[in-house]
Amino acid sequence: MSAIELSKREARRFLLLRHGLAGGFRFRGKEGVLAYVRQAGCIQFDPINVVGTNPELVLQSRVEDWHPAQLRELLYTDRLLVDHWDKNMAIYPVEDWPCFRRTRARNEGWCQRHPDAVRRVLEEIRTRGPLSSADLDMEEKVAWPWGPARLARAALEALFFSGRLVVHDKTGNRKAYDLAERCLPPAVLDAPEPFASDEDYVSWHVLRRIGSVGLLWNRPSDAWLGIVGMKSSERNRAFARLLEEDRIREVRVDGLAQPLYVRTADLPTLEKAASGAGFDDAEPRASALAPLDNLLWDRRLVQALFDFDYRWEVYKPASERKYGYYVLPVLCGDRLVARFEAVRVRPGDPFTVGRWWWEKNADATSDLLEALLRGLRRFAGFLGASFDEAKVLSVLRM
């Protein structure tokens, strides 16, 4: 089957339509949050909170009329979403829990080596209810992937990664864990392993990640992070298998030497993007994107399609940062036109842009500025901040 031919602009527009980042909002409210996560497969979690956590920032750019409390309800009241391991730590639909049985099984080793700690933690939670590490008097230091840790923390996290515990709730970044059987429905917990082999699992996960981003190439990428145990040879076999089964199609984009791939299920959206439908060029939509946004999972692909070089510098020493501590990309229409340094604000405080950097290809016309002000006003509303248009505009014009 011949490859699909696209221009860079058509590829960008497909990605933005796929992500719900173009034209009018098609995800709304709490139902929209659930619908987007189901479409994306997962959204990556990171605990740093300057102007919202990463999942909150992903959702504010795509979902109209929503509040972070709705995400908490879906996670900890409705139990329709779950915190667990996918694209590293992530949030994914609870119905996908059976698909990660192999991933959880790979995390049983620590539990098997520390049976007494495991037995004690499970008994404490069974009798006392949900607990955090601060609720357990287990002070011994033990080796842990992120450095020496209290035995209480290591045991809770090991049981969490193996799937015997889940996050019951969070207070800030402090997690309270409970038994999985008290939080997840029996139909999910008792569902059989859905994959007959490791190859089936890897093929499913590769297809899932292609859908999470929209377009991906078969090369090393951060988009594959968290697929436990997958090597390049296994990824190659998964691509070959998905092509043979017509679950993905090859895409050739002008100016890119290497092919990209799209899920066959997403071809209607690709055709819509190629026709130019779904975009309002007269009144483009502008959004601030999350640092670990699904659209940005493959930084080299973003560079190739959007001519936008983005690195999240929050974990770099200050002396090594090119821009700043917490800098967010700015999308307008089908281009990434700028980035800005986000500043923490309390509800009711004025929205503040620390610093603003235009991309070299951005022409700060009055139409572009108007679109950006609309998008930043919406972002300020997400933060509960007031919006002084003249003050923000003065920063954009500097």
C-alpha positions as CSV (number, residue, x, y, z in Angstrom):
1,M,0.0,0.0,0.0
2,S,1.4,3.4,-1.0
3,A,2.4,5.9,1.6
4,I,0.1,8.9,2.4
5,E,1.7,12.2,1.2
6,L,1.4,15.3,3.4
7,S,2.9,18.7,3.6
8,K,4.3,19.8,7.0
9,R,1.3,22.1,7.5
10,E,-1.2,19.3,6.8
11,A,0.7,17.1,9.3
12,R,0.6,19.8,11.9
13,R,-3.1,20.4,11.4
14,F,-3.8,16.7,11.7
15,L,-2.0,16.6,15.0
16,L,-3.8,19.6,16.4
17,L,-7.2,18.3,15.3
18,R,-6.4,14.9,16.8
19,H,-5.5,16.6,20.1
20,G,-8.5,18.9,20.2
21,L,-6.3,21.9,20.0
22,A,-7.8,23.6,16.9
23,G,-11.0,25.4,16.2
24,G,-13.8,25.2,18.6
25,F,-13.6,23.1,21.8
26,R,-14.9,19.6,21.3
27,F,-14.1,18.4,24.9
28,R,-16.2,20.0,27.6
29,G,-16.5,19.6,31.4
30,K,-16.0,16.5,33.4
31,E,-17.2,14.3,30.6
32,G,-14.7,16.0,28.3
33,V,-11.9,15.2,30.6
34,L,-12.7,11.5,30.6
35,A,-13.3,11.5,26.8
36,Y,-9.9,13.1,26.2
37,V,-8.0,10.7,28.4
38,R,-9.7,7.8,26.8
39,Q,-8.7,9.2,23.4
40,A,-5.1,9.9,24.4
41,G,-4.6,6.6,26.3
42,C,-2.9,8.4,29.1
43,I,-1.6,11.8,30.2
44,Q,1.8,12.0,31.9
45,F,2.0,13.0,35.5
46,D,4.6,15.3,37.1
47,P,4.2,16.7,40.7
48,I,5.7,20.2,40.0
49,N,3.0,22.7,40.4
50,V,3.7,26.3,39.4
51,V,0.6,27.1,37.4
52,G,-1.0,23.7,37.7
53,T,0.3,20.1,37.4
54,N,1.2,18.7,34.0
55,P,-2.2,16.8,33.7
56,E,-4.1,20.0,34.6
57,L,-2.2,22.0,32.0
58,V,-2.8,19.3,29.4
59,L,-6.5,19.4,30.1
60,Q,-6.9,23.2,30.3
61,S,-5.7,23.5,26.7
62,R,-8.2,21.1,25.4
63,V,-11.3,21.0,27.7
64,E,-13.7,23.8,28.0
65,D,-15.7,24.5,31.3
66,W,-13.7,22.2,33.5
67,H,-12.0,22.5,36.9
68,P,-9.2,20.5,38.5
69,A,-11.7,19.2,41.1
70,Q,-13.3,17.2,38.2
71,L,-10.1,15.4,37.6
72,R,-9.8,14.5,41.3
73,E,-13.4,13.2,41.2
74,L,-12.7,11.0,38.2
75,L,-9.6,9.6,39.9
76,Y,-10.7,9.3,43.6
77,T,-14.5,9.3,43.7
78,D,-15.8,7.9,40.5
79,R,-12.7,5.7,40.0
80,L,-13.0,6.0,36.2
81,L,-9.4,7.1,35.9
82,V,-6.4,5.7,37.8
83,D,-2.8,6.9,38.7
84,H,-0.3,4.3,37.5
85,W,2.6,3.5,35.3
86,D,2.3,4.0,31.5
87,K,4.2,6.9,29.9
88,N,6.2,6.9,33.2
89,M,3.8,8.0,36.0
90,A,0.5,8.7,34.2
91,I,-3.2,8.9,34.5
92,Y,-5.2,6.4,32.3
93,P,-8.7,5.0,32.1
94,V,-9.5,2.3,34.7
95,E,-10.7,-0.1,32.0
96,D,-7.1,-0.3,30.7
97,W,-5.9,-1.7,34.1
98,P,-5.9,-5.4,32.8
99,C,-3.7,-4.4,29.9
100,F,-0.8,-3.5,32.2
101,R,-0.7,-6.9,34.1
102,R,2.7,-7.7,32.6
103,T,4.1,-4.3,33.6
104,R,2.9,-4.8,37.2
105,A,4.3,-8.3,37.3
106,R,7.7,-7.0,36.5
107,N,7.6,-5.0,39.8
108,E,7.1,-7.9,42.1
109,G,10.8,-8.5,42.8
110,W,11.1,-6.0,45.7
111,C,8.0,-7.5,47.4
112,Q,9.4,-11.0,47.1
113,R,12.7,-9.9,48.7
114,H,11.0,-8.1,51.6
115,P,8.0,-10.3,52.6
116,D,7.9,-9.1,56.2
117,A,7.6,-5.5,55.3
118,V,5.0,-6.3,52.6
119,R,2.9,-8.4,55.1
120,R,3.0,-5.6,57.7
121,V,2.0,-2.8,55.3
122,L,-0.9,-4.8,53.9
123,E,-2.2,-5.7,57.4
124,E,-1.9,-2.1,58.6
125,I,-3.9,-0.8,55.6
126,R,-6.4,-3.7,55.8
127,T,-7.2,-2.8,59.4
128,R,-6.6,1.0,59.5
129,G,-7.7,2.0,56.0
130,P,-5.8,4.2,53.5
131,L,-2.3,5.2,54.7
132,S,0.6,7.3,53.6
133,S,4.2,6.6,54.4
134,A,4.0,9.2,57.3
135,D,1.4,6.9,58.9
136,L,3.7,4.0,59.2
137,D,6.4,3.6,61.8
138,M,9.0,1.9,59.6
139,E,12.1,4.0,59.8
140,E,14.7,1.7,58.5
141,K,16.5,3.0,55.4
142,V,16.6,0.7,52.4
143,A,17.9,1.0,48.8
144,W,15.4,2.4,46.4
145,P,15.6,3.5,42.7
146,W,15.6,7.2,43.6
147,G,18.1,6.8,46.5
148,P,17.9,5.5,50.0
149,A,14.3,5.7,51.3
150,R,12.4,4.9,54.5
151,L,11.2,1.3,54.5
152,A,7.6,2.6,54.8
153,R,7.9,4.5,51.5
154,A,9.7,1.8,49.7
155,A,7.1,-0.9,50.7
156,L,4.1,1.3,49.8
157,E,5.6,2.2,46.4
158,A,6.6,-1.4,45.7
159,L,3.1,-2.6,46.4
160,F,1.7,0.2,44.3
161,F,3.9,-0.6,41.3
162,S,3.0,-4.3,41.6
163,G,-0.7,-3.3,41.6
164,R,-1.7,-4.6,45.1
165,L,-2.2,-1.0,46.2
166,V,-3.6,2.0,44.4
167,V,-3.6,5.7,45.2
168,H,-6.7,6.3,47.3
169,D,-6.3,10.1,47.4
170,K,-3.7,12.8,47.4
171,T,-3.2,15.8,49.7
172,G,-0.8,18.0,47.7
173,N,1.9,15.5,46.6
174,R,1.3,13.2,49.6
175,K,-0.4,9.9,48.5
176,A,-2.6,7.8,50.6
177,Y,-2.7,4.2,49.4
178,D,-5.4,1.6,49.8
179,L,-5.9,-2.0,48.7
180,A,-6.7,-2.3,45.0
181,E,-9.7,-4.5,45.7
182,R,-11.3,-1.8,47.8
183,C,-10.9,0.8,45.0
184,L,-11.2,-0.9,41.6
185,P,-14.2,-2.8,40.4
186,P,-14.0,-6.6,40.4
187,A,-14.7,-6.7,36.6
188,V,-11.4,-4.8,36.2
189,L,-9.4,-6.6,38.8
190,D,-10.5,-10.0,37.7
191,A,-10.2,-9.4,34.0
192,P,-7.9,-12.0,32.3
193,E,-4.6,-11.1,30.7
194,P,-5.6,-9.6,27.3
195,F,-2.4,-10.5,25.5
196,A,-1.4,-14.0,24.5
197,S,2.3,-13.1,24.2
198,D,4.9,-10.3,24.9
199,E,4.7,-9.5,21.2
200,D,1.0,-8.9,21.4
201,Y,1.5,-6.6,24.4
202,V,4.3,-4.6,22.7
203,S,2.3,-4.2,19.5
204,W,-0.7,-2.9,21.5
205,H,1.5,-0.5,23.4
206,V,3.2,0.8,20.3
207,L,-0.2,1.4,18.7
208,R,-1.4,3.1,21.8
209,R,1.6,5.5,21.8
210,I,1.1,6.3,18.1
211,G,-2.5,7.2,19.0
212,S,-1.4,9.2,22.0
213,V,0.8,11.5,19.8
214,G,-1.0,11.1,16.5
215,L,2.0,10.7,14.2
216,L,5.2,8.9,15.2
217,W,8.3,7.5,13.5
218,N,10.0,4.2,14.2
219,R,13.1,5.5,16.0
220,P,14.2,6.1,19.6
221,S,12.0,8.6,21.2
222,D,10.7,9.8,24.6
223,A,7.3,8.8,23.3
224,W,8.2,5.2,24.0
225,L,9.2,5.8,27.7
226,G,7.5,3.4,30.1
227,I,7.0,0.5,27.7
228,V,8.9,-1.8,30.1
229,G,11.4,-4.0,28.5
230,M,10.9,-2.9,24.9
231,K,14.1,-2.8,22.8
232,S,14.5,-1.5,19.3
233,S,14.2,-5.0,17.7
234,E,10.9,-5.5,19.5
235,R,9.7,-2.1,18.4
236,N,10.7,-2.9,14.8
237,R,8.7,-6.1,14.9
238,A,5.7,-4.3,16.3
239,F,5.7,-1.8,13.5
240,A,6.0,-4.5,10.9
241,R,3.1,-6.4,12.4
242,L,0.9,-3.4,12.7
243,L,1.5,-2.5,9.1
244,E,0.8,-6.1,8.0
245,E,-2.5,-6.0,9.9
246,D,-3.4,-2.6,8.4
247,R,-3.7,-1.0,11.9
248,I,-1.2,1.7,10.9
249,R,-0.3,3.4,7.6
250,E,3.0,5.0,6.5
251,V,3.0,8.8,6.1
252,R,5.5,10.7,4.1
253,V,5.9,14.4,5.0
254,D,7.6,16.9,2.7
255,G,11.1,17.6,4.0
256,L,11.3,14.6,6.4
257,A,13.7,11.9,5.4
258,Q,12.1,9.3,7.7
259,P,8.5,8.1,7.4
260,L,5.9,8.7,10.1
261,Y,3.0,6.4,11.0
262,V,-0.6,7.0,11.7
263,R,-3.3,4.7,13.1
264,T,-5.7,3.5,10.4
265,A,-8.5,4.5,12.8
266,D,-7.4,8.1,12.6
267,L,-7.5,8.4,8.8
268,P,-10.8,10.3,8.8
269,T,-9.2,13.0,11.0
270,L,-6.2,13.1,8.7
271,E,-8.4,13.5,5.6
272,K,-10.3,16.4,7.4
273,A,-7.0,18.1,8.2
274,A,-5.7,17.7,4.6
275,S,-8.9,19.4,3.4
276,G,-8.4,22.4,5.7
277,A,-11.6,21.7,7.7
278,G,-11.6,22.3,11.4
279,F,-9.5,25.5,11.5
280,D,-10.7,29.0,11.8
281,D,-7.8,31.0,10.2
282,A,-9.7,34.3,10.7
283,E,-9.9,33.7,14.5
284,P,-7.2,31.2,15.4
285,R,-7.2,29.5,18.8
286,A,-4.3,30.1,21.1
287,S,-3.3,27.9,24.0
288,A,-0.5,27.5,26.5
289,L,0.8,23.9,26.4
290,A,1.9,21.7,29.2
291,P,5.7,20.9,29.4
292,L,5.0,17.2,29.1
293,D,2.0,17.6,26.7
294,N,1.2,14.5,24.6
295,L,1.8,16.7,21.5
296,L,5.4,17.3,22.7
297,W,6.4,13.8,23.7
298,D,8.8,13.5,20.7
299,R,10.8,16.7,20.8
300,R,12.6,15.9,17.5
301,L,9.3,15.5,15.7
302,V,8.1,18.8,17.1
303,Q,11.3,20.4,15.8
304,A,10.8,18.8,12.4
305,L,7.1,19.7,12.0
306,F,6.8,23.0,13.9
307,D,10.4,24.3,13.7
308,F,10.2,24.7,17.5
309,D,13.0,23.5,19.7
310,Y,11.7,22.9,23.2
311,R,13.4,21.5,26.3
312,W,11.7,21.6,29.7
313,E,14.5,23.1,31.8
314,V,12.9,22.7,35.2
315,Y,15.3,20.0,36.3
316,K,18.4,21.7,34.9
317,P,20.8,23.8,37.1
318,A,20.0,27.5,36.7
319,S,23.3,28.2,35.0
320,E,22.5,25.7,32.2
321,R,19.0,27.0,31.4
322,K,18.6,28.8,28.0
323,Y,15.2,30.3,29.0
324,G,13.9,29.7,32.5
325,Y,12.7,27.4,35.3
326,Y,9.1,26.9,34.1
327,V,8.6,27.9,30.5
328,L,5.5,26.9,28.5
329,P,5.1,26.7,24.7
330,V,2.4,28.9,23.1
331,L,0.3,27.5,20.2
332,C,-1.7,29.8,17.9
333,G,-3.5,28.4,14.9
334,D,-1.2,25.7,13.5
335,R,2.1,27.2,14.7
336,L,4.1,27.3,17.9
337,V,4.7,31.0,18.0
338,A,6.3,31.7,21.4
339,R,7.1,30.5,24.8
340,F,6.7,32.3,28.2
341,E,7.9,32.0,31.7
342,A,5.0,31.1,33.9
343,V,4.6,32.8,37.3
344,R,2.7,31.3,40.2
345,V,-0.4,33.3,41.1
346,R,-3.0,32.9,43.8
347,P,-6.7,33.0,42.9
348,G,-7.7,36.6,42.5
349,D,-4.2,37.9,41.8
350,P,-3.4,39.4,38.5
351,F,-2.1,37.0,35.8
352,T,1.6,37.6,35.2
353,V,3.9,36.7,32.4
354,G,7.4,36.5,33.7
355,R,9.2,36.7,30.3
356,W,8.1,36.2,26.8
357,W,10.1,34.9,23.8
358,W,8.8,35.1,20.2
359,E,9.8,32.5,17.7
360,K,11.8,33.8,14.8
361,N,9.0,33.0,12.3
362,A,6.3,34.8,14.3
363,D,5.0,38.1,13.0
364,A,3.4,39.9,15.9
365,T,0.5,41.3,13.9
366,S,-2.6,42.8,15.6
367,D,-4.6,39.6,14.7
368,L,-2.0,37.4,16.3
369,L,-1.9,39.5,19.4
370,E,-5.6,39.5,19.7
371,A,-5.7,35.7,19.4
372,L,-3.0,35.4,22.1
373,L,-4.8,37.7,24.4
374,R,-7.9,35.5,24.1
375,G,-5.9,32.4,24.9
376,L,-4.0,33.9,27.8
377,R,-7.3,35.3,29.2
378,R,-8.7,31.8,29.2
379,F,-5.5,30.5,30.8
380,A,-5.8,33.2,33.5
381,G,-9.4,32.0,34.1
382,F,-8.1,28.4,34.6
383,L,-5.8,29.8,37.3
384,G,-8.6,31.9,38.9
385,A,-6.5,35.0,38.2
386,S,-7.6,38.5,37.1
387,F,-6.5,39.6,33.7
388,D,-5.1,43.1,32.9
389,E,-5.0,43.1,29.1
390,A,-2.9,46.2,28.8
391,K,-0.3,44.8,31.2
392,V,-0.1,41.5,29.4
393,L,0.0,43.2,26.0
394,S,2.9,45.4,27.1
395,V,5.0,42.2,27.9
396,L,4.1,40.6,24.5
397,R,5.3,43.8,22.7
398,M,8.6,44.0,24.5
